[in-house]
Amino acid sequence: MTADGAGAKRSAITLTPGSRVRVRSAGPDDKAIVSTGSFRGLVSIGGDNVLAIELDGTDPPSPDVPTTGGEKGRIRLVPISALLAIDIVEAAKAEEEKRSEPAQSPGYFR
């Protein structure tokens, strides 16, 4: 194995709810909108999928979007078709699915 990590096995990249992300998406007049915060999940609106991002208030204010206070806590929905880039700042661990065994009903043989 070399010092640059060549040959090291890497885990699959997954975007999990709770991960801190920085998303660049298409905005007006060929300008990008930067959204920084916590990834909340995918939402379907009218058959289109969008990313839901809970903003953390660290984005620079945009002159095109008037604000009336902080953006912190606001949920921004970004259409998949408008995505330019997603930076995963800090990945959250995926919660393991909790699968419970179905209750055994008393059958013919006990």
N, CA, C and O atoms as CSV, one atom per row, in Angstrom:
chain,resi,resn,atom,element,x,y,z
A,1,MET,N,N,0.850,-1.169,0.000
A,1,MET,CA,C,0.000,0.000,0.000
A,1,MET,C,C,0.892,1.228,0.000
A,1,MET,O,O,1.925,1.244,0.669
A,2,THR,N,N,0.503,2.258,-0.745
A,2,THR,CA,C,1.305,3.470,-0.841
A,2,THR,C,C,0.772,4.529,0.100
A,2,THR,O,O,-0.313,4.391,0.665
A,3,ALA,N,N,1.547,5.588,0.262
A,3,ALA,CA,C,1.184,6.641,1.200
A,3,ALA,C,C,-0.064,7.402,0.760
A,3,ALA,O,O,-0.764,7.972,1.597
A,4,ASP,N,N,-0.351,7.419,-0.543
A,4,ASP,CA,C,-1.520,8.174,-0.997
A,4,ASP,C,C,-2.819,7.394,-0.857
A,4,ASP,O,O,-3.880,7.896,-1.229
A,5,GLY,N,N,-2.757,6.186,-0.332
A,5,GLY,CA,C,-3.954,5.404,-0.084
A,5,GLY,C,C,-4.391,4.581,-1.276
A,5,GLY,O,O,-5.487,4.021,-1.266
A,6,ALA,N,N,-3.557,4.492,-2.307
A,6,ALA,CA,C,-3.924,3.686,-3.467
A,6,ALA,C,C,-4.076,2.235,-3.022
A,6,ALA,O,O,-3.249,1.712,-2.275
A,7,GLY,N,N,-5.096,1.624,-3.472
A,7,GLY,CA,C,-5.348,0.242,-3.093
A,7,GLY,C,C,-6.200,0.116,-1.846
A,7,GLY,O,O,-6.653,-0.979,-1.514
A,8,ALA,N,N,-6.425,1.223,-1.148
A,8,ALA,CA,C,-7.255,1.174,0.053
A,8,ALA,C,C,-8.714,1.055,-0.364
A,8,ALA,O,O,-9.155,1.711,-1.308
A,9,LYS,N,N,-9.449,0.224,0.337
A,9,LYS,CA,C,-10.860,0.032,0.020
A,9,LYS,C,C,-11.645,1.205,0.566
A,9,LYS,O,O,-11.503,1.572,1.733
A,10,ARG,N,N,-12.472,1.791,-0.278
A,10,ARG,CA,C,-13.288,2.933,0.126
A,10,ARG,C,C,-14.732,2.503,0.248
A,10,ARG,O,O,-15.205,1.636,-0.487
A,11,SER,N,N,-15.422,3.118,1.183
A,11,SER,CA,C,-16.835,2.797,1.354
A,11,SER,C,C,-17.650,3.542,0.304
A,11,SER,O,O,-17.192,4.529,-0.271
A,12,ALA,N,N,-18.843,3.063,0.068
A,12,ALA,CA,C,-19.739,3.688,-0.904
A,12,ALA,C,C,-20.166,5.059,-0.406
A,12,ALA,O,O,-20.315,5.281,0.796
A,13,ILE,N,N,-20.355,5.957,-1.328
A,13,ILE,CA,C,-20.797,7.305,-0.976
A,13,ILE,C,C,-22.314,7.312,-0.922
A,13,ILE,O,O,-22.983,6.946,-1.888
A,14,THR,N,N,-22.844,7.730,0.209
A,14,THR,CA,C,-24.289,7.846,0.351
A,14,THR,C,C,-24.612,9.193,0.985
A,14,THR,O,O,-23.896,9.669,1.865
A,15,LEU,N,N,-25.675,9.782,0.533
A,15,LEU,CA,C,-26.145,11.035,1.106
A,15,LEU,C,C,-27.255,10.673,2.081
A,15,LEU,O,O,-28.367,10.342,1.670
A,16,THR,N,N,-26.952,10.737,3.361
A,16,THR,CA,C,-27.896,10.306,4.383
A,16,THR,C,C,-28.484,11.513,5.109
A,16,THR,O,O,-27.807,12.527,5.282
A,17,PRO,N,N,-29.739,11.407,5.531
A,17,PRO,CA,C,-30.335,12.499,6.309
A,17,PRO,C,C,-29.488,12.818,7.527
A,17,PRO,O,O,-29.014,11.923,8.227
A,18,GLY,N,N,-29.307,14.103,7.766
A,18,GLY,CA,C,-28.483,14.559,8.877
A,18,GLY,C,C,-27.088,14.960,8.444
A,18,GLY,O,O,-26.359,15.576,9.222
A,19,SER,N,N,-26.695,14.626,7.216
A,19,SER,CA,C,-25.375,15.013,6.714
A,19,SER,C,C,-25.352,16.515,6.472
A,19,SER,O,O,-26.331,17.098,6.005
A,20,ARG,N,N,-24.205,17.141,6.800
A,20,ARG,CA,C,-24.028,18.564,6.501
A,20,ARG,C,C,-23.578,18.682,5.052
A,20,ARG,O,O,-22.626,18.022,4.634
A,21,VAL,N,N,-24.268,19.529,4.286
A,21,VAL,CA,C,-23.981,19.663,2.867
A,21,VAL,C,C,-23.907,21.135,2.452
A,21,VAL,O,O,-24.440,22.019,3.122
A,22,ARG,N,N,-23.237,21.363,1.338
A,22,ARG,CA,C,-23.239,22.662,0.670
A,22,ARG,C,C,-23.691,22.377,-0.756
A,22,ARG,O,O,-23.010,21.672,-1.500
A,23,VAL,N,N,-24.835,22.925,-1.134
A,23,VAL,CA,C,-25.437,22.650,-2.436
A,23,VAL,C,C,-25.393,23.920,-3.279
A,23,VAL,O,O,-25.795,24.997,-2.837
A,24,ARG,N,N,-24.900,23.767,-4.492
A,24,ARG,CA,C,-24.947,24.854,-5.474
A,24,ARG,C,C,-26.009,24.471,-6.493
A,24,ARG,O,O,-25.979,23.383,-7.069
A,25,SER,N,N,-26.948,25.390,-6.704
A,25,SER,CA,C,-28.030,25.122,-7.646
A,25,SER,C,C,-28.213,26.324,-8.566
A,25,SER,O,O,-27.791,27.437,-8.252
A,26,ALA,N,N,-28.844,26.080,-9.696
A,26,ALA,CA,C,-29.070,27.135,-10.674
A,26,ALA,C,C,-30.008,28.182,-10.104
A,26,ALA,O,O,-31.020,27.867,-9.477
A,27,GLY,N,N,-29.648,29.430,-10.337
A,27,GLY,CA,C,-30.463,30.542,-9.876
A,27,GLY,C,C,-30.791,31.468,-11.025
A,27,GLY,O,O,-30.579,31.121,-12.187
A,28,PRO,N,N,-31.305,32.635,-10.712
A,28,PRO,CA,C,-31.665,33.580,-11.774
A,28,PRO,C,C,-30.425,34.185,-12.435
A,28,PRO,O,O,-29.376,34.310,-11.803
A,29,ASP,N,N,-30.550,34.553,-13.687
A,29,ASP,CA,C,-29.492,35.236,-14.433
A,29,ASP,C,C,-28.172,34.480,-14.421
A,29,ASP,O,O,-27.117,35.094,-14.268
A,30,ASP,N,N,-28.208,33.173,-14.577
A,30,ASP,CA,C,-27.000,32.337,-14.633
A,30,ASP,C,C,-26.127,32.458,-13.387
A,30,ASP,O,O,-24.910,32.290,-13.466
A,31,LYS,N,N,-26.732,32.743,-12.250
A,31,LYS,CA,C,-26.000,32.796,-10.981
A,31,LYS,C,C,-26.365,31.565,-10.168
A,31,LYS,O,O,-27.487,31.065,-10.250
A,32,ALA,N,N,-25.413,31.081,-9.385
A,32,ALA,CA,C,-25.667,29.912,-8.541
A,32,ALA,C,C,-26.198,30.349,-7.184
A,32,ALA,O,O,-25.800,31.383,-6.649
A,33,ILE,N,N,-27.092,29.553,-6.645
A,33,ILE,CA,C,-27.584,29.746,-5.276
A,33,ILE,C,C,-26.852,28.730,-4.418
A,33,ILE,O,O,-26.842,27.541,-4.736
A,34,VAL,N,N,-26.241,29.184,-3.333
A,34,VAL,CA,C,-25.518,28.303,-2.425
A,34,VAL,C,C,-26.381,28.080,-1.195
A,34,VAL,O,O,-26.824,29.033,-0.553
A,35,SER,N,N,-26.617,26.816,-0.874
A,35,SER,CA,C,-27.421,26.443,0.295
A,35,SER,C,C,-26.566,25.544,1.177
A,35,SER,O,O,-26.121,24.482,0.742
A,36,THR,N,N,-26.337,25.969,2.415
A,36,THR,CA,C,-25.524,25.203,3.347
A,36,THR,C,C,-26.378,24.817,4.543
A,36,THR,O,O,-27.077,25.650,5.120
A,37,GLY,N,N,-26.311,23.541,4.904
A,37,GLY,CA,C,-27.089,23.099,6.048
A,37,GLY,C,C,-27.120,21.599,6.162
A,37,GLY,O,O,-26.187,20.910,5.750
A,38,SER,N,N,-28.196,21.099,6.721
A,38,SER,CA,C,-28.363,19.677,6.990
A,38,SER,C,C,-29.320,19.069,5.970
A,38,SER,O,O,-30.428,19.568,5.771
A,39,PHE,N,N,-28.881,17.981,5.322
A,39,PHE,CA,C,-29.730,17.280,4.368
A,39,PHE,C,C,-30.841,16.577,5.121
A,39,PHE,O,O,-30.577,15.792,6.031
A,40,ARG,N,N,-32.091,16.854,4.746
A,40,ARG,CA,C,-33.233,16.258,5.432
A,40,ARG,C,C,-33.835,15.086,4.678
A,40,ARG,O,O,-34.487,14.231,5.277
A,41,GLY,N,N,-33.620,15.038,3.350
A,41,GLY,CA,C,-34.147,13.923,2.576
A,41,GLY,C,C,-34.648,14.367,1.220
A,41,GLY,O,O,-34.516,15.529,0.836
A,42,LEU,N,N,-35.224,13.420,0.504
A,42,LEU,CA,C,-35.831,13.693,-0.793
A,42,LEU,C,C,-37.331,13.858,-0.613
A,42,LEU,O,O,-37.961,13.142,0.165
A,43,VAL,N,N,-37.887,14.806,-1.339
A,43,VAL,CA,C,-39.316,15.074,-1.278
A,43,VAL,C,C,-39.837,15.025,-2.704
A,43,VAL,O,O,-39.168,15.493,-3.626
A,44,SER,N,N,-41.009,14.471,-2.890
A,44,SER,CA,C,-41.625,14.432,-4.215
A,44,SER,C,C,-42.736,15.476,-4.265
A,44,SER,O,O,-43.662,15.467,-3.454
A,45,ILE,N,N,-42.618,16.372,-5.235
A,45,ILE,CA,C,-43.636,17.412,-5.407
A,45,ILE,C,C,-44.124,17.341,-6.849
A,45,ILE,O,O,-43.366,17.613,-7.781
A,46,GLY,N,N,-45.357,16.983,-7.027
A,46,GLY,CA,C,-45.925,16.903,-8.365
A,46,GLY,C,C,-45.187,15.948,-9.281
A,46,GLY,O,O,-45.133,16.174,-10.490
A,47,GLY,N,N,-44.627,14.901,-8.741
A,47,GLY,CA,C,-43.905,13.928,-9.543
A,47,GLY,C,C,-42.437,14.249,-9.733
A,47,GLY,O,O,-41.697,13.429,-10.277
A,48,ASP,N,N,-41.993,15.423,-9.298
A,48,ASP,CA,C,-40.581,15.792,-9.385
A,48,ASP,C,C,-39.934,15.618,-8.024
A,48,ASP,O,O,-40.549,15.906,-6.997
A,49,ASN,N,N,-38.693,15.145,-8.014
A,49,ASN,CA,C,-37.967,14.982,-6.761
A,49,ASN,C,C,-37.146,16.226,-6.463
A,49,ASN,O,O,-36.558,16.830,-7.360
A,50,VAL,N,N,-37.114,16.599,-5.190
A,50,VAL,CA,C,-36.336,17.745,-4.734
A,50,VAL,C,C,-35.564,17.360,-3.476
A,50,VAL,O,O,-35.988,16.492,-2.712
A,51,LEU,N,N,-34.427,18.017,-3.274
A,51,LEU,CA,C,-33.656,17.834,-2.045
A,51,LEU,C,C,-34.199,18.792,-1.001
A,51,LEU,O,O,-34.460,19.957,-1.304
A,52,ALA,N,N,-34.370,18.322,0.209
A,52,ALA,CA,C,-34.785,19.179,1.315
A,52,ALA,C,C,-33.555,19.454,2.167
A,52,ALA,O,O,-32.922,18.528,2.674
A,53,ILE,N,N,-33.216,20.747,2.322
A,53,ILE,CA,C,-32.048,21.155,3.087
A,53,ILE,C,C,-32.487,22.115,4.184
A,53,ILE,O,O,-33.117,23.135,3.906
A,54,GLU,N,N,-32.155,21.788,5.435
A,54,GLU,CA,C,-32.435,22.710,6.537
A,54,GLU,C,C,-31.249,23.649,6.642
A,54,GLU,O,O,-30.154,23.232,7.017
A,55,LEU,N,N,-31.463,24.922,6.309
A,55,LEU,CA,C,-30.386,25.892,6.254
A,55,LEU,C,C,-29.837,26.180,7.647
A,55,LEU,O,O,-30.574,26.217,8.632
A,56,ASP,N,N,-28.510,26.385,7.702
A,56,ASP,CA,C,-27.888,26.668,8.998
A,56,ASP,C,C,-27.550,28.145,9.186
A,56,ASP,O,O,-26.976,28.520,10.209
A,57,GLY,N,N,-27.897,28.982,8.214
A,57,GLY,CA,C,-27.700,30.418,8.355
A,57,GLY,C,C,-26.311,30.899,8.003
A,57,GLY,O,O,-26.002,32.065,8.247
A,58,THR,N,N,-25.457,30.059,7.440
A,58,THR,CA,C,-24.098,30.482,7.107
A,58,THR,C,C,-23.952,30.931,5.662
A,58,THR,O,O,-22.860,31.328,5.255
A,59,ASP,N,N,-25.026,30.878,4.872
A,59,ASP,CA,C,-24.950,31.307,3.479
A,59,ASP,C,C,-24.816,32.821,3.405
A,59,ASP,O,O,-25.402,33.538,4.216
A,60,PRO,N,N,-24.046,33.311,2.435
A,60,PRO,CA,C,-23.996,34.763,2.256
A,60,PRO,C,C,-25.341,35.245,1.737
A,60,PRO,O,O,-25.981,34.544,0.954
A,61,PRO,N,N,-25.786,36.436,2.158
A,61,PRO,CA,C,-27.075,36.926,1.672
A,61,PRO,C,C,-27.017,37.172,0.167
A,61,PRO,O,O,-26.000,37.618,-0.365
A,62,SER,N,N,-28.093,36.881,-0.489
A,62,SER,CA,C,-28.174,37.077,-1.936
A,62,SER,C,C,-28.928,38.368,-2.209
A,62,SER,O,O,-29.977,38.599,-1.608
A,63,PRO,N,N,-28.419,39.222,-3.107
A,63,PRO,CA,C,-29.145,40.467,-3.400
A,63,PRO,C,C,-30.468,40.214,-4.117
A,63,PRO,O,O,-31.361,41.061,-4.099
A,64,ASP,N,N,-30.594,39.036,-4.752
A,64,ASP,CA,C,-31.821,38.719,-5.485
A,64,ASP,C,C,-32.922,38.181,-4.586
A,64,ASP,O,O,-34.093,38.191,-4.963
A,65,VAL,N,N,-32.553,37.709,-3.394
A,65,VAL,CA,C,-33.533,37.111,-2.497
A,65,VAL,C,C,-33.581,37.934,-1.211
A,65,VAL,O,O,-32.692,37.818,-0.366
A,66,PRO,N,N,-34.618,38.768,-1.058
A,66,PRO,CA,C,-34.704,39.563,0.164
A,66,PRO,C,C,-34.960,38.677,1.374
A,66,PRO,O,O,-35.727,37.717,1.303
A,67,THR,N,N,-34.319,39.004,2.469
A,67,THR,CA,C,-34.516,38.238,3.694
A,67,THR,C,C,-35.066,39.139,4.780
A,67,THR,O,O,-34.790,40.338,4.807
A,68,THR,N,N,-35.838,38.561,5.667
A,68,THR,CA,C,-36.395,39.310,6.793
A,68,THR,C,C,-35.919,38.659,8.073
A,68,THR,O,O,-36.724,38.293,8.929
A,69,GLY,N,N,-34.635,38.518,8.201
A,69,GLY,CA,C,-34.087,37.837,9.364
A,69,GLY,C,C,-33.210,36.696,8.909
A,69,GLY,O,O,-32.888,36.582,7.726
A,70,GLY,N,N,-32.828,35.861,9.834
A,70,GLY,CA,C,-31.942,34.754,9.517
A,70,GLY,C,C,-32.611,33.657,8.727
A,70,GLY,O,O,-33.820,33.439,8.816
A,71,GLU,N,N,-31.804,32.981,7.961
A,71,GLU,CA,C,-32.280,31.835,7.189
A,71,GLU,C,C,-32.180,30.551,8.006
A,71,GLU,O,O,-32.662,29.507,7.569
A,72,LYS,N,N,-31.572,30.610,9.168
A,72,LYS,CA,C,-31.351,29.417,9.976
A,72,LYS,C,C,-32.677,28.738,10.306
A,72,LYS,O,O,-33.626,29.366,10.775
A,73,GLY,N,N,-32.707,27.420,10.042
A,73,GLY,CA,C,-33.896,26.643,10.343
A,73,GLY,C,C,-34.892,26.548,9.197
A,73,GLY,O,O,-35.784,25.700,9.222
A,74,ARG,N,N,-34.752,27.399,8.202
A,74,ARG,CA,C,-35.652,27.364,7.054
A,74,ARG,C,C,-35.338,26.137,6.211
A,74,ARG,O,O,-34.172,25.779,6.046
A,75,ILE,N,N,-36.362,25.492,5.678
A,75,ILE,CA,C,-36.183,24.333,4.804
A,75,ILE,C,C,-36.202,24.826,3.356
A,75,ILE,O,O,-37.178,25.424,2.905
A,76,ARG,N,N,-35.111,24.567,2.640
A,76,ARG,CA,C,-35.034,24.932,1.219
A,76,ARG,C,C,-35.195,23.667,0.400
A,76,ARG,O,O,-34.528,22.662,0.648
A,77,LEU,N,N,-36.090,23.726,-0.582
A,77,LEU,CA,C,-36.313,22.608,-1.493
A,77,LEU,C,C,-35.614,22.941,-2.814
A,77,LEU,O,O,-35.927,23.943,-3.457
A,78,VAL,N,N,-34.668,22.091,-3.205
A,78,VAL,CA,C,-33.888,22.311,-4.418
A,78,VAL,C,C,-34.246,21.226,-5.422
A,78,VAL,O,O,-34.010,20.047,-5.159
A,79,PRO,N,N,-34.816,21.603,-6.580
A,79,PRO,CA,C,-35.157,20.598,-7.583
A,79,PRO,C,C,-33.911,19.873,-8.092
A,79,PRO,O,O,-32.864,20.491,-8.280
A,80,ILE,N,N,-34.023,18.583,-8.310
A,80,ILE,CA,C,-32.901,17.784,-8.803
A,80,ILE,C,C,-32.389,18.364,-10.121
A,80,ILE,O,O,-31.181,18.385,-10.359
A,81,SER,N,N,-33.291,18.831,-10.973
A,81,SER,CA,C,-32.886,19.360,-12.275
A,81,SER,C,C,-32.077,20.653,-12.160
A,81,SER,O,O,-31.407,21.038,-13.118
A,82,ALA,N,N,-32.124,21.330,-11.011
A,82,ALA,CA,C,-31.393,22.584,-10.824
A,82,ALA,C,C,-30.044,22.383,-10.141
A,82,ALA,O,O,-29.296,23.346,-9.972
A,83,LEU,N,N,-29.720,21.160,-9.748
A,83,LEU,CA,C,-28.472,20.913,-9.028
A,83,LEU,C,C,-27.254,21.136,-9.912
A,83,LEU,O,O,-27.211,20.680,-11.054
A,84,LEU,N,N,-26.267,21.840,-9.373
A,84,LEU,CA,C,-24.986,22.007,-10.044
A,84,LEU,C,C,-23.912,21.191,-9.333
A,84,LEU,O,O,-23.081,20.560,-9.986
A,85,ALA,N,N,-23.921,21.199,-7.987
A,85,ALA,CA,C,-22.929,20.453,-7.211
A,85,ALA,C,C,-23.443,20.259,-5.794
A,85,ALA,O,O,-24.187,21.084,-5.263
A,86,ILE,N,N,-23.023,19.135,-5.188
A,86,ILE,CA,C,-23.315,18.862,-3.785
A,86,ILE,C,C,-21.997,18.528,-3.114
A,86,ILE,O,O,-21.331,17.568,-3.502
A,87,ASP,N,N,-21.614,19.302,-2.117
A,87,ASP,CA,C,-20.434,19.010,-1.299
A,87,ASP,C,C,-20.922,18.400,-0.002
A,87,ASP,O,O,-21.734,18.998,0.704
A,88,ILE,N,N,-20.430,17.208,0.317
A,88,ILE,CA,C,-20.760,16.597,1.603
A,88,ILE,C,C,-19.696,17.064,2.580
A,88,ILE,O,O,-18.561,16.588,2.544
A,89,VAL,N,N,-20.058,17.990,3.446
A,89,VAL,CA,C,-19.132,18.577,4.404
A,89,VAL,C,C,-18.852,17.600,5.530
A,89,VAL,O,O,-17.705,17.410,5.935
A,90,GLU,N,N,-19.904,16.986,6.028
A,90,GLU,CA,C,-19.791,16.003,7.108
A,90,GLU,C,C,-20.886,14.964,6.922
A,90,GLU,O,O,-22.073,15.282,6.986
A,91,ALA,N,N,-20.485,13.731,6.693
A,91,ALA,CA,C,-21.459,12.664,6.451
A,91,ALA,C,C,-22.002,12.139,7.771
A,91,ALA,O,O,-21.258,11.932,8.730
A,92,ALA,N,N,-23.299,11.928,7.803
A,92,ALA,CA,C,-23.943,11.329,8.971
A,92,ALA,C,C,-23.984,9.820,8.768
A,92,ALA,O,O,-24.093,9.335,7.642
A,93,LYS,N,N,-23.898,9.105,9.848
A,93,LYS,CA,C,-23.997,7.643,9.786
A,93,LYS,C,C,-25.426,7.262,9.430
A,93,LYS,O,O,-26.386,7.834,9.949
A,94,ALA,N,N,-25.550,6.299,8.547
A,94,ALA,CA,C,-26.872,5.821,8.165
A,94,ALA,C,C,-27.451,5.001,9.299
A,94,ALA,O,O,-26.781,4.136,9.864
A,95,GLU,N,N,-28.699,5.280,9.625
A,95,GLU,CA,C,-29.359,4.491,10.656
A,95,GLU,C,C,-29.719,3.147,10.057
A,95,GLU,O,O,-30.237,3.064,8.943
A,96,GLU,N,N,-29.441,2.110,10.801
A,96,GLU,CA,C,-29.787,0.786,10.318
A,96,GLU,C,C,-31.292,0.618,10.385
A,96,GLU,O,O,-31.959,1.043,11.329
A,97,GLU,N,N,-31.794,-0.019,9.346
A,97,GLU,CA,C,-33.233,-0.247,9.327
A,97,GLU,C,C,-33.616,-1.171,10.471
A,97,GLU,O,O,-32.978,-2.191,10.730
A,98,LYS,N,N,-34.666,-0.777,11.130
A,98,LYS,CA,C,-35.151,-1.596,12.234
A,98,LYS,C,C,-36.234,-2.507,11.682
A,98,LYS,O,O,-37.363,-2.088,11.429
A,99,ARG,N,N,-35.865,-3.739,11.508
A,99,ARG,CA,C,-36.834,-4.708,10.991
A,99,ARG,C,C,-37.232,-5.634,12.121
A,99,ARG,O,O,-36.404,-6.318,12.722
A,100,SER,N,N,-38.484,-5.631,12.381
A,100,SER,CA,C,-38.958,-6.528,13.429
A,100,SER,C,C,-39.570,-7.755,12.751
A,100,SER,O,O,-40.147,-7.677,11.666
A,101,GLU,N,N,-39.427,-8.844,13.411
A,101,GLU,CA,C,-40.014,-10.075,12.903
A,101,GLU,C,C,-41.521,-9.970,13.058
A,101,GLU,O,O,-42.005,-9.525,14.098
A,102,PRO,N,N,-42.271,-10.374,12.039
A,102,PRO,CA,C,-43.726,-10.320,12.182
A,102,PRO,C,C,-44.173,-11.248,13.317
A,102,PRO,O,O,-43.607,-12.317,13.546
A,103,ALA,N,N,-45.180,-10.799,13.989
A,103,ALA,CA,C,-45.694,-11.608,15.099
A,103,ALA,C,C,-46.161,-12.953,14.571
A,103,ALA,O,O,-46.881,-13.037,13.577
A,104,GLN,N,N,-45.739,-13.987,15.251
A,104,GLN,CA,C,-46.128,-15.333,14.837
A,104,GLN,C,C,-47.550,-15.599,15.314
A,104,GLN,O,O,-47.848,-15.592,16.509
A,105,SER,N,N,-48.399,-15.829,14.344
A,105,SER,CA,C,-49.769,-16.161,14.730
A,105,SER,C,C,-49.819,-17.665,14.998
A,105,SER,O,O,-49.120,-18.446,14.353
A,106,PRO,N,N,-50.650,-18.053,15.952
A,106,PRO,CA,C,-50.747,-19.475,16.219
A,106,PRO,C,C,-51.276,-20.176,14.970
A,106,PRO,O,O,-52.354,-19.857,14.469
A,107,GLY,N,N,-50.518,-21.109,14.494
A,107,GLY,CA,C,-50.913,-21.833,13.287
A,107,GLY,C,C,-51.547,-23.167,13.652
A,107,GLY,O,O,-51.920,-23.415,14.799
A,108,TYR,N,N,-51.653,-23.992,12.667
A,108,TYR,CA,C,-52.248,-25.313,12.869
A,108,TYR,C,C,-51.370,-26.147,13.789
A,108,TYR,O,O,-51.862,-26.825,14.691
A,109,PHE,N,N,-50.057,-26.089,13.549
A,109,PHE,CA,C,-49.122,-26.833,14.389
A,109,PHE,C,C,-48.550,-25.889,15.427
A,109,PHE,O,O,-48.075,-24.802,15.097
A,110,ARG,N,N,-48.599,-26.305,16.683
A,110,ARG,CA,C,-48.060,-25.454,17.742
A,110,ARG,C,C,-46.791,-25.992,18.256
A,110,ARG,O,O,-46.190,-25.405,19.155
